[in-house]
């Protein structure tokens, strides 16, 4: 199989001394594939933990505290889709990067996985180097803090200590709600959030606000953030919600 053929081509890499190795939780019931993934990822400097079914995966999340989950769709008991859904429901893991691994090749399957909350989707058989590149890309996206008290994405910088926001060194003046919205987006770049998720995360679950209120504040945020000729970073994802991204969604 193609993914097995690629295992000897990966260039070994060691984590620099003193650097914490990212932890990947592999959720896979096929022992041979799990072993191959562990071998290749450990060779590339990752720390690897395993779970062979959905229930074990959910149980191990708090124990392992992984930086990323490599999640097989077809699992005994709880499917990968349901595991993904439960991970996204819990505040402690809702932002955990997830790559769905599956033999399903139809476009609607990829759409379903992404809409459930997966950050990426790769089909079997897959190229091991391509998988490693996707893992590293997701881990980079999940670490937006560049300095103590600073958040940055593309050409926007937010100083959490002074509550100052700049784009291309231009000061941006935001109201309290727009500031919290931008802070949330900067903490979770390139991830799509529904109106309901934004309400829960930015406004809080104890406050009753109509979902359309989110649209009003998104418009205000865009008006403040986007200067002439600048890319609109607050993207509308049709029938899904909003995301902070440089690419059209």
N, C-alpha and C positions, 0 to 999 in steps of 0.2 A: 504494500500500500504506500501511497505517496508520502504520507506523513511519517511513516517509518523509515523510508529511504532518506529523508532529510536529516535524520538524527546525527549522522556522523559528519555533516557539513557545517554544523554550528561552530563558530570560532569561540574557544574557551575564553571566559572573562572572569576576573576576580574582583570582588568589591575592594575598594581602597581601604587601607588599614584604618580602623576606627569608624568606618561608615556602616550604618545599620543596613542589613540586607532586607529588601522588600519581601514581604511574606505573601505567597500565593496559595490560596486554598483551592485544591483541585477536587471537584465533586464529580466523580466518574465511577460507574459500576463495572466497567470493563477493565479488569486488572492489568492486562497487557498494555493498554493505552495509558492508564494511569502511571504505570512504571516508566514508560517511554517519556511521558511528559515530565515526570519528576527528574529523570536522568538529565534531560536536556535543559530544564530550567535551573536545576542546581549547578550544572556546568556553566551557566551564564551568570551565576552569582546570586540567584534567588534562594530564599528559604522556602521550602515547600511543605505543606501539610495536606492531608488527604481525608476525604469522606466518601463512602461508597453509596450513600443514598441521601435523599432529601432531609429526612429527619435528623440523621447524624450531622449533616451540614449545618442545619439551623442550631443544633446543640453546640457545635464546635465554634460557632462564630464568636461568642463571648470569650471562650477559652483561648482561641488562637489569635483573635483580633487581626485578621489578615488585611493586607493593603489592597488586595484584589481577589475576586473569585472567578475561577474558570469553571463554568457550570454546564454540565451536560443536560440536554433537553430531556432525553428519554431515560428516566431513572425509575427504579422500582419504588412503589409507594407514591410519595409526592413527586410530581413531575418537576423538571427544571423551571418551567413557567411558574408553577405555584411557589416554589422556593424563592424565585426572583421576586414574586409579588409580596411574599411575607418579609423578605429582606427590606424592601422599599417601605413597608408599613411601619417598621420600627425606627424610632428617632435615632437610635444609636448606630444603625446600619443603613439608613436610607440613602446616604451619599456614597456608599461603598461601590467602587467600580466593579462591574460585572461583564464578563464576556461569555456569551452563550455559545456552546459547541454542539453541533447537531449534524445529522445526516440529511436533514430536510433541506431541500434546495429551492423550494417555491418562494417567490417574492412575498406572498402573503404570510409565510411563516416568519420571514425576517421582520416584516412589519409588526406581526403579533409580538415577537420577542422584544423588539425595541419599544413598542407601546406598553408592554408590561413593566419595563424598567431596565432592560439590559442596555449597556452602553455600547456594546459592539456584538457582532454576530459572525461566526466563522463556520464554514461547512466542512464536513469530513468527505474525502481525505484533504488534509491541509498541509501547507508548507510550514515547517517548524520555525524558520527564520521570519516568515511573515507573522506568525502568531507572537513571537517574541517582540517584534517591532510594535505590534498592536498593544501588547502589555505595557511596554515602556512608554508609548504615547499616552495611554490612559493614566498611568502613574504620574506623568508630567502634568497632565491636566488637573489631576486631583490635588496638586500641591501649588495653589496660586499665591501663597504668602511668600514674598521675596525678602522681607526684612521684618524685624520685630514691629508689630503694629501697622504694617503696610500690606495692602492688597493691590494687585495689579493684574491687568489683562489687556493685551494689545497695547493701545496708547493711553489707557486710563489708569490712574493711580489714586488710591484712597488711603489717607492717613487716618487711622482709627483713633489716634490720640488727640489730634487737633480737629477732627471732623472736616478735613479739607479734601476736596476732590479736584483732580486736574486731568485734562485731556490735552495731549500735545503741549504740556506746560501752560495751558490756558485754564484758569480757575473756573470751576463749575459750581453754581449755586443751587443747592438742592434743599427742598423742604424736608422735614423730619421723616415723613413716610417714604419719599423718594430716596432719601439717604439709606433707609433700611432696606428698601428694595434693591438698590444698587449694591449695597454690602452683601446681601444674600446672593445676588447673581455673581458677584466677584468671587464669592466663596465656592460657587458651584458652576463654573463656566462650562459652556457647551452641553448643558443638561436641560432638557425640556421639563417645565413645570406647568401643571394645570392651574387655573385660577384658584381652585379649592386648595391646592398645595401651597400656593403663594399666600393665600389668606391665613392658613394654619401657621405657616412659618414666619411671616412678616407681621401680621396683625395679631396672631395668637388665637387659640381655640376657644377662649372665654369671651371673645367679642363677636357679636353678630353683625356681619357686614355683608351686603349683597355682592355676589361674585363679580358683577359688572363694575363695582368700585375699583377692582384691579385694573380694568381697562383705562379708567380715568387717570389713575396714577402712572400707568405705563406711558400714556400720551404725554403727561407732564415730564416724566423722566426723559423721554426721547427729545422733547423740545429743549430741555436744559443741556443734555449731553451732546446732541448732534449739532456741530457747527457747519457752516457752508462748505460743501465738498467733502465732508467726512462721512465715512461708512456708518450706517445705522447698525449699531451693535446689538440692540435689543430686538431680537427677531420674533416675529409672529409665526408660530407653527400651526398651520391650519388644523382645526379640530383637535388640537392637543394643548396649546398654551403658549408660553413664551420661553425664550432662551437667550443667554448672552453668548453671541457667536459672531465670528467674522465672515462665515460662509452662509449663503442662503440655505434655508432648511425646507 
